[in-house]
């Protein structure tokens, strides 16, 4: 009977581990995707700002 209890306890720990690990991986994946998206958005904004400042310099020189 003791081995059945050990097996049940090990199964319960395995289920908790899988659920927690899956939840942590989902959260980490969300933050990674959000960071990549914000980084790409920052690069786009920098390029737009450079183009806008270059065109305003050309307009002021003409």
PDB file of N, CA, C and O in Angstrom:
ATOM      1  N   UNK A   1       0.820  -1.190   0.000  1.00  0.00           N
ATOM      2  CA  UNK A   1       0.000   0.000   0.000  1.00  0.00           C
ATOM      3  C   UNK A   1       0.870   1.262   0.000  1.00  0.00           C
ATOM      4  O   UNK A   1       0.498   2.283  -0.578  1.00  0.00           O
ATOM      5  N   UNK A   2       2.013   1.177   0.646  1.00  0.00           N
ATOM      6  CA  UNK A   2       2.885   2.336   0.709  1.00  0.00           C
ATOM      7  C   UNK A   2       3.367   2.741  -0.690  1.00  0.00           C
ATOM      8  O   UNK A   2       3.498   3.930  -0.981  1.00  0.00           O
ATOM      9  N   UNK A   3       3.632   1.745  -1.560  1.00  0.00           N
ATOM     10  CA  UNK A   3       4.120   2.048  -2.906  1.00  0.00           C
ATOM     11  C   UNK A   3       3.042   2.734  -3.744  1.00  0.00           C
ATOM     12  O   UNK A   3       3.351   3.552  -4.610  1.00  0.00           O
ATOM     13  N   UNK A   4       1.792   2.402  -3.488  1.00  0.00           N
ATOM     14  CA  UNK A   4       0.700   3.081  -4.191  1.00  0.00           C
ATOM     15  C   UNK A   4       0.643   4.548  -3.759  1.00  0.00           C
ATOM     16  O   UNK A   4       0.420   5.430  -4.588  1.00  0.00           O
ATOM     17  N   UNK A   5       0.842   4.807  -2.478  1.00  0.00           N
ATOM     18  CA  UNK A   5       0.861   6.181  -1.987  1.00  0.00           C
ATOM     19  C   UNK A   5       2.046   6.945  -2.572  1.00  0.00           C
ATOM     20  O   UNK A   5       1.910   8.105  -2.958  1.00  0.00           O
ATOM     21  N   UNK A   6       3.219   6.287  -2.638  1.00  0.00           N
ATOM     22  CA  UNK A   6       4.382   6.924  -3.249  1.00  0.00           C
ATOM     23  C   UNK A   6       4.124   7.251  -4.717  1.00  0.00           C
ATOM     24  O   UNK A   6       4.451   8.343  -5.181  1.00  0.00           O
ATOM     25  N   UNK A   7       3.552   6.328  -5.426  1.00  0.00           N
ATOM     26  CA  UNK A   7       3.259   6.539  -6.847  1.00  0.00           C
ATOM     27  C   UNK A   7       2.243   7.666  -7.023  1.00  0.00           C
ATOM     28  O   UNK A   7       2.381   8.492  -7.925  1.00  0.00           O
ATOM     29  N   UNK A   8       1.220   7.700  -6.161  1.00  0.00           N
ATOM     30  CA  UNK A   8       0.225   8.771  -6.240  1.00  0.00           C
ATOM     31  C   UNK A   8       0.842  10.128  -5.955  1.00  0.00           C
ATOM     32  O   UNK A   8       0.529  11.115  -6.622  1.00  0.00           O
ATOM     33  N   UNK A   9       1.723  10.176  -4.958  1.00  0.00           N
ATOM     34  CA  UNK A   9       2.380  11.429  -4.614  1.00  0.00           C
ATOM     35  C   UNK A   9       3.302  11.879  -5.741  1.00  0.00           C
ATOM     36  O   UNK A   9       3.340  13.064  -6.070  1.00  0.00           O
ATOM     37  N   UNK A  10       4.044  10.953  -6.333  1.00  0.00           N
ATOM     38  CA  UNK A  10       4.929  11.289  -7.449  1.00  0.00           C
ATOM     39  C   UNK A  10       4.117  11.777  -8.649  1.00  0.00           C
ATOM     40  O   UNK A  10       4.526  12.714  -9.335  1.00  0.00           O
ATOM     41  N   UNK A  11       2.977  11.151  -8.901  1.00  0.00           N
ATOM     42  CA  UNK A  11       2.111  11.577 -10.000  1.00  0.00           C
ATOM     43  C   UNK A  11       1.574  12.984  -9.741  1.00  0.00           C
ATOM     44  O   UNK A  11       1.536  13.817 -10.646  1.00  0.00           O
ATOM     45  N   UNK A  12       1.166  13.238  -8.516  1.00  0.00           N
ATOM     46  CA  UNK A  12       0.655  14.568  -8.157  1.00  0.00           C
ATOM     47  C   UNK A  12       1.741  15.628  -8.336  1.00  0.00           C
ATOM     48  O   UNK A  12       1.464  16.700  -8.875  1.00  0.00           O
ATOM     49  N   UNK A  13       2.965  15.354  -7.898  1.00  0.00           N
ATOM     50  CA  UNK A  13       4.064  16.296  -8.083  1.00  0.00           C
ATOM     51  C   UNK A  13       4.367  16.521  -9.559  1.00  0.00           C
ATOM     52  O   UNK A  13       4.663  17.643  -9.968  1.00  0.00           O
ATOM     53  N   UNK A  14       4.297  15.464 -10.354  1.00  0.00           N
ATOM     54  CA  UNK A  14       4.551  15.608 -11.790  1.00  0.00           C
ATOM     55  C   UNK A  14       3.497  16.491 -12.446  1.00  0.00           C
ATOM     56  O   UNK A  14       3.829  17.324 -13.290  1.00  0.00           O
ATOM     57  N   UNK A  15       2.236  16.323 -12.073  1.00  0.00           N
ATOM     58  CA  UNK A  15       1.166  17.145 -12.640  1.00  0.00           C
ATOM     59  C   UNK A  15       1.369  18.614 -12.254  1.00  0.00           C
ATOM     60  O   UNK A  15       1.246  19.504 -13.096  1.00  0.00           O
ATOM     61  N   UNK A  16       1.679  18.861 -10.985  1.00  0.00           N
ATOM     62  CA  UNK A  16       1.903  20.239 -10.529  1.00  0.00           C
ATOM     63  C   UNK A  16       3.096  20.848 -11.260  1.00  0.00           C
ATOM     64  O   UNK A  16       3.044  22.010 -11.664  1.00  0.00           O
ATOM     65  N   UNK A  17       4.165  20.081 -11.433  1.00  0.00           N
ATOM     66  CA  UNK A  17       5.353  20.568 -12.131  1.00  0.00           C
ATOM     67  C   UNK A  17       5.028  20.935 -13.576  1.00  0.00           C
ATOM     68  O   UNK A  17       5.443  21.992 -14.053  1.00  0.00           O
ATOM     69  N   UNK A  18       4.295  20.080 -14.275  1.00  0.00           N
ATOM     70  CA  UNK A  18       3.951  20.334 -15.679  1.00  0.00           C
ATOM     71  C   UNK A  18       3.068  21.569 -15.798  1.00  0.00           C
ATOM     72  O   UNK A  18       3.281  22.400 -16.681  1.00  0.00           O
ATOM     73  N   UNK A  19       2.080  21.697 -14.918  1.00  0.00           N
ATOM     74  CA  UNK A  19       1.181  22.851 -14.978  1.00  0.00           C
ATOM     75  C   UNK A  19       1.944  24.133 -14.689  1.00  0.00           C
ATOM     76  O   UNK A  19       1.769  25.126 -15.395  1.00  0.00           O
ATOM     77  N   UNK A  20       2.783  24.130 -13.669  1.00  0.00           N
ATOM     78  CA  UNK A  20       3.535  25.333 -13.318  1.00  0.00           C
ATOM     79  C   UNK A  20       4.550  25.686 -14.395  1.00  0.00           C
ATOM     80  O   UNK A  20       4.710  26.858 -14.735  1.00  0.00           O
ATOM     81  N   UNK A  21       5.236  24.686 -14.935  1.00  0.00           N
ATOM     82  CA  UNK A  21       6.228  24.946 -15.970  1.00  0.00           C
ATOM     83  C   UNK A  21       5.559  25.500 -17.218  1.00  0.00           C
ATOM     84  O   UNK A  21       6.073  26.433 -17.834  1.00  0.00           O
ATOM     85  N   UNK A  22       4.430  24.941 -17.591  1.00  0.00           N
ATOM     86  CA  UNK A  22       3.714  25.433 -18.763  1.00  0.00           C
ATOM     87  C   UNK A  22       3.284  26.878 -18.548  1.00  0.00           C
ATOM     88  O   UNK A  22       3.392  27.700 -19.458  1.00  0.00           O
ATOM     89  N   UNK A  23       2.801  27.189 -17.363  1.00  0.00           N
ATOM     90  CA  UNK A  23       2.371  28.549 -17.063  1.00  0.00           C
ATOM     91  C   UNK A  23       3.554  29.514 -17.115  1.00  0.00           C
ATOM     92  O   UNK A  23       3.434  30.615 -17.651  1.00  0.00           O
ATOM     93  N   UNK A  24       4.696  29.104 -16.561  1.00  0.00           N
ATOM     94  CA  UNK A  24       5.872  29.966 -16.565  1.00  0.00           C
ATOM     95  C   UNK A  24       6.393  30.164 -17.980  1.00  0.00           C
ATOM     96  O   UNK A  24       6.829  31.262 -18.327  1.00  0.00           O
ATOM     97  N   UNK A  25       6.355  29.111 -18.810  1.00  0.00           N
ATOM     98  CA  UNK A  25       6.815  29.245 -20.186  1.00  0.00           C
ATOM     99  C   UNK A  25       5.894  30.146 -20.989  1.00  0.00           C
ATOM    100  O   UNK A  25       6.364  30.921 -21.821  1.00  0.00           O
ATOM    101  N   UNK A  26       4.589  30.058 -20.754  1.00  0.00           N
ATOM    102  CA  UNK A  26       3.651  30.944 -21.431  1.00  0.00           C
ATOM    103  C   UNK A  26       3.917  32.398 -21.065  1.00  0.00           C
ATOM    104  O   UNK A  26       3.925  33.267 -21.936  1.00  0.00           O
ATOM    105  N   UNK A  27       4.133  32.663 -19.785  1.00  0.00           N
ATOM    106  CA  UNK A  27       4.402  34.022 -19.332  1.00  0.00           C
ATOM    107  C   UNK A  27       5.715  34.538 -19.912  1.00  0.00           C
ATOM    108  O   UNK A  27       5.785  35.675 -20.380  1.00  0.00           O
ATOM    109  N   UNK A  28       6.745  33.712 -19.883  1.00  0.00           N
ATOM    110  CA  UNK A  28       8.048  34.119 -20.422  1.00  0.00           C
ATOM    111  C   UNK A  28       7.946  34.356 -21.926  1.00  0.00           C
ATOM    112  O   UNK A  28       8.542  35.301 -22.444  1.00  0.00           O
ATOM    113  N   UNK A  29       7.209  33.520 -22.621  1.00  0.00           N
ATOM    114  CA  UNK A  29       7.030  33.704 -24.061  1.00  0.00           C
ATOM    115  C   UNK A  29       6.296  34.994 -24.384  1.00  0.00           C
ATOM    116  O   UNK A  29       6.628  35.678 -25.352  1.00  0.00           O
ATOM    117  N   UNK A  30       5.302  35.325 -23.578  1.00  0.00           N
ATOM    118  CA  UNK A  30       4.573  36.577 -23.782  1.00  0.00           C
ATOM    119  C   UNK A  30       5.496  37.773 -23.602  1.00  0.00           C
ATOM    120  O   UNK A  30       5.490  38.691 -24.422  1.00  0.00           O
ATOM    121  N   UNK A  31       6.291  37.771 -22.532  1.00  0.00           N
ATOM    122  CA  UNK A  31       7.189  38.896 -22.302  1.00  0.00           C
ATOM    123  C   UNK A  31       8.268  38.976 -23.375  1.00  0.00           C
ATOM    124  O   UNK A  31       8.667  40.075 -23.759  1.00  0.00           O
ATOM    125  N   UNK A  32       8.747  37.842 -23.867  1.00  0.00           N
ATOM    126  CA  UNK A  32       9.733  37.850 -24.942  1.00  0.00           C
ATOM    127  C   UNK A  32       9.135  38.438 -26.212  1.00  0.00           C
ATOM    128  O   UNK A  32       9.765  39.269 -26.867  1.00  0.00           O
ATOM    129  N   UNK A  33       7.928  38.014 -26.566  1.00  0.00           N
ATOM    130  CA  UNK A  33       7.277  38.542 -27.760  1.00  0.00           C
ATOM    131  C   UNK A  33       7.000  40.036 -27.611  1.00  0.00           C
ATOM    132  O   UNK A  33       7.176  40.794 -28.565  1.00  0.00           O
ATOM    133  N   UNK A  34       6.574  40.460 -26.440  1.00  0.00           N
ATOM    134  CA  UNK A  34       6.318  41.878 -26.206  1.00  0.00           C
ATOM    135  C   UNK A  34       7.611  42.688 -26.317  1.00  0.00           C
ATOM    136  O   UNK A  34       7.603  43.780 -26.886  1.00  0.00           O
ATOM    137  N   UNK A  35       8.707  42.178 -25.787  1.00  0.00           N
ATOM    138  CA  UNK A  35       9.988  42.888 -25.858  1.00  0.00           C
ATOM    139  C   UNK A  35      10.475  43.008 -27.297  1.00  0.00           C
ATOM    140  O   UNK A  35      10.976  44.058 -27.698  1.00  0.00           O
ATOM    141  N   UNK A  36      10.331  41.945 -28.068  1.00  0.00           N
ATOM    142  CA  UNK A  36      10.738  41.990 -29.479  1.00  0.00           C
ATOM    143  C   UNK A  36       9.879  42.995 -30.240  1.00  0.00           C
ATOM    144  O   UNK A  36      10.395  43.767 -31.049  1.00  0.00           O
ATOM    145  N   UNK A  37       8.581  42.990 -29.987  1.00  0.00           N
ATOM    146  CA  UNK A  37       7.680  43.920 -30.659  1.00  0.00           C
ATOM    147  C   UNK A  37       8.021  45.363 -30.316  1.00  0.00           C
ATOM    148  O   UNK A  37       8.076  46.210 -31.207  1.00  0.00           O
ATOM    149  N   UNK A  38       8.248  45.653 -29.044  1.00  0.00           N
ATOM    150  CA  UNK A  38       8.575  47.017 -28.629  1.00  0.00           C
ATOM    151  C   UNK A  38       9.934  47.429 -29.197  1.00  0.00           C
ATOM    152  O   UNK A  38      10.109  48.584 -29.584  1.00  0.00           O
ATOM    153  N   UNK A  39      10.884  46.519 -29.253  1.00  0.00           N
ATOM    154  CA  UNK A  39      12.191  46.828 -29.848  1.00  0.00           C
ATOM    155  C   UNK A  39      12.078  47.165 -31.326  1.00  0.00           C
ATOM    156  O   UNK A  39      12.691  48.123 -31.797  1.00  0.00           O
ATOM    157  N   UNK A  40      11.295  46.377 -32.060  1.00  0.00           N
ATOM    158  CA  UNK A  40      11.087  46.678 -33.476  1.00  0.00           C
ATOM    159  C   UNK A  40      10.357  47.999 -33.668  1.00  0.00           C
ATOM    160  O   UNK A  40      10.678  48.764 -34.578  1.00  0.00           O
ATOM    161  N   UNK A  41       9.391  48.262 -32.826  1.00  0.00           N
ATOM    162  CA  UNK A  41       8.673  49.536 -32.894  1.00  0.00           C
ATOM    163  C   UNK A  41       9.621  50.704 -32.631  1.00  0.00           C
ATOM    164  O   UNK A  41       9.516  51.738 -33.290  1.00  0.00           O
ATOM    165  N   UNK A  42      10.535  50.558 -31.688  1.00  0.00           N
ATOM    166  CA  UNK A  42      11.509  51.612 -31.394  1.00  0.00           C
ATOM    167  C   UNK A  42      12.423  51.848 -32.597  1.00  0.00           C
ATOM    168  O   UNK A  42      12.750  52.994 -32.905  1.00  0.00           O
ATOM    169  N   UNK A  43      12.842  50.773 -33.284  1.00  0.00           N
ATOM    170  CA  UNK A  43      13.677  50.946 -34.469  1.00  0.00           C
ATOM    171  C   UNK A  43      12.936  51.686 -35.573  1.00  0.00           C
ATOM    172  O   UNK A  43      13.508  52.547 -36.240  1.00  0.00           O
ATOM    173  N   UNK A  44      11.674  51.355 -35.765  1.00  0.00           N
ATOM    174  CA  UNK A  44      10.867  52.043 -36.783  1.00  0.00           C
ATOM    175  C   UNK A  44      10.730  53.518 -36.434  1.00  0.00           C
ATOM    176  O   UNK A  44      10.856  54.376 -37.308  1.00  0.00           O
ATOM    177  N   UNK A  45      10.476  53.817 -35.181  1.00  0.00           N
ATOM    178  CA  UNK A  45      10.326  55.214 -34.758  1.00  0.00           C
ATOM    179  C   UNK A  45      11.642  55.973 -34.957  1.00  0.00           C
ATOM    180  O   UNK A  45      11.622  57.122 -35.398  1.00  0.00           O
ATOM    181  N   UNK A  46      12.767  55.361 -34.646  1.00  0.00           N
ATOM    182  CA  UNK A  46      14.059  56.022 -34.857  1.00  0.00           C
ATOM    183  C   UNK A  46      14.288  56.335 -36.335  1.00  0.00           C
ATOM    184  O   UNK A  46      14.756  57.423 -36.672  1.00  0.00           O
ATOM    185  N   UNK A  47      13.964  55.394 -37.214  1.00  0.00           N
ATOM    186  CA  UNK A  47      14.148  55.625 -38.643  1.00  0.00           C
ATOM    187  C   UNK A  47      13.238  56.748 -39.139  1.00  0.00           C
ATOM    188  O   UNK A  47      13.656  57.582 -39.942  1.00  0.00           O
ATOM    189  N   UNK A  48      12.007  56.767 -38.664  1.00  0.00           N
ATOM    190  CA  UNK A  48      11.083  57.824 -39.073  1.00  0.00           C
ATOM    191  C   UNK A  48      11.578  59.175 -38.577  1.00  0.00           C
ATOM    192  O   UNK A  48      11.525  60.159 -39.314  1.00  0.00           O
ATOM    193  N   UNK A  49      12.060  59.235 -37.338  1.00  0.00           N
ATOM    194  CA  UNK A  49      12.572  60.491 -36.803  1.00  0.00           C
ATOM    195  C   UNK A  49      13.788  60.979 -37.584  1.00  0.00           C
ATOM    196  O   UNK A  49      13.922  62.176 -37.838  1.00  0.00           O
ATOM    197  N   UNK A  50      14.681  60.055 -37.969  1.00  0.00           N
ATOM    198  CA  UNK A  50      15.851  60.451 -38.758  1.00  0.00           C
ATOM    199  C   UNK A  50      15.426  61.016 -40.109  1.00  0.00           C
ATOM    200  O   UNK A  50      15.969  62.025 -40.560  1.00  0.00           O
ATOM    201  N   UNK A  51      14.461  60.373 -40.753  1.00  0.00           N
ATOM    202  CA  UNK A  51      13.984  60.872 -42.046  1.00  0.00           C
ATOM    203  C   UNK A  51      13.319  62.231 -41.899  1.00  0.00           C
ATOM    204  O   UNK A  51      13.494  63.107 -42.745  1.00  0.00           O
ATOM    205  N   UNK A  52      12.561  62.406 -40.833  1.00  0.00           N
ATOM    206  CA  UNK A  52      11.884  63.682 -40.625  1.00  0.00           C
ATOM    207  C   UNK A  52      12.899  64.796 -40.343  1.00  0.00           C
ATOM    208  O   UNK A  52      12.746  65.910 -40.845  1.00  0.00           O
ATOM    209  N   UNK A  53      13.927  64.506 -39.548  1.00  0.00           N
ATOM    210  CA  UNK A  53      14.920  65.538 -39.244  1.00  0.00           C
ATOM    211  C   UNK A  53      15.775  65.832 -40.477  1.00  0.00           C
ATOM    212  O   UNK A  53      16.170  66.980 -40.678  1.00  0.00           O
ATOM    213  N   UNK A  54      16.070  64.835 -41.301  1.00  0.00           N
ATOM    214  CA  UNK A  54      16.845  65.068 -42.524  1.00  0.00           C
ATOM    215  C   UNK A  54      16.050  65.911 -43.502  1.00  0.00           C
ATOM    216  O   UNK A  54      16.617  66.795 -44.144  1.00  0.00           O
ATOM    217  N   UNK A  55      14.773  65.670 -43.633  1.00  0.00           N
ATOM    218  CA  UNK A  55      13.956  66.458 -44.562  1.00  0.00           C
ATOM    219  C   UNK A  55      13.765  67.878 -44.050  1.00  0.00           C
ATOM    220  O   UNK A  55      13.666  68.808 -44.850  1.00  0.00           O
ATOM    221  N   UNK A  56      13.712  68.064 -42.752  1.00  0.00           N
ATOM    222  CA  UNK A  56      13.564  69.431 -42.220  1.00  0.00           C
ATOM    223  C   UNK A  56      14.867  70.216 -42.375  1.00  0.00           C
ATOM    224  O   UNK A  56      14.834  71.432 -42.565  1.00  0.00           O
ATOM    225  N   UNK A  57      16.005  69.539 -42.295  1.00  0.00           N
ATOM    226  CA  UNK A  57      17.298  70.209 -42.511  1.00  0.00           C
ATOM    227  C   UNK A  57      17.423  70.618 -43.968  1.00  0.00           C
ATOM    228  O   UNK A  57      17.884  71.722 -44.260  1.00  0.00           O
ATOM    229  N   UNK A  58      17.019  69.747 -44.893  1.00  0.00           N
ATOM    230  CA  UNK A  58      17.072  70.069 -46.317  1.00  0.00           C
ATOM    231  C   UNK A  58      16.122  71.216 -46.644  1.00  0.00           C
ATOM    232  O   UNK A  58      16.454  72.078 -47.457  1.00  0.00           O
ATOM    233  N   UNK A  59      14.963  71.236 -46.029  1.00  0.00           N
ATOM    234  CA  UNK A  59      14.001  72.303 -46.258  1.00  0.00           C
ATOM    235  C   UNK A  59      14.501  73.632 -45.734  1.00  0.00           C
ATOM    236  O   UNK A  59      14.231  74.673 -46.334  1.00  0.00           O
ATOM    237  N   UNK A  60      15.225  73.618 -44.627  1.00  0.00           N
ATOM    238  CA  UNK A  60      15.743  74.857 -44.039  1.00  0.00           C
ATOM    239  C   UNK A  60      16.921  75.380 -44.856  1.00  0.00           C
ATOM    240  O   UNK A  60      17.134  76.590 -44.943  1.00  0.00           O
ATOM    241  N   UNK A  61      17.686  74.464 -45.455  1.00  0.00           N
ATOM    242  CA  UNK A  61      18.850  74.884 -46.250  1.00  0.00           C
ATOM    243  C   UNK A  61      18.430  75.445 -47.600  1.00  0.00           C
ATOM    244  O   UNK A  61      19.151  76.261 -48.175  1.00  0.00           O
ATOM    245  N   UNK A  62      17.302  75.035 -48.107  1.00  0.00           N
ATOM    246  CA  UNK A  62      16.865  75.493 -49.439  1.00  0.00           C
ATOM    247  C   UNK A  62      16.210  76.802 -49.372  1.00  0.00           C
ATOM    248  O   UNK A  62      15.784  77.331 -50.398  1.00  0.00           O
TER     249      UNK A  62
END
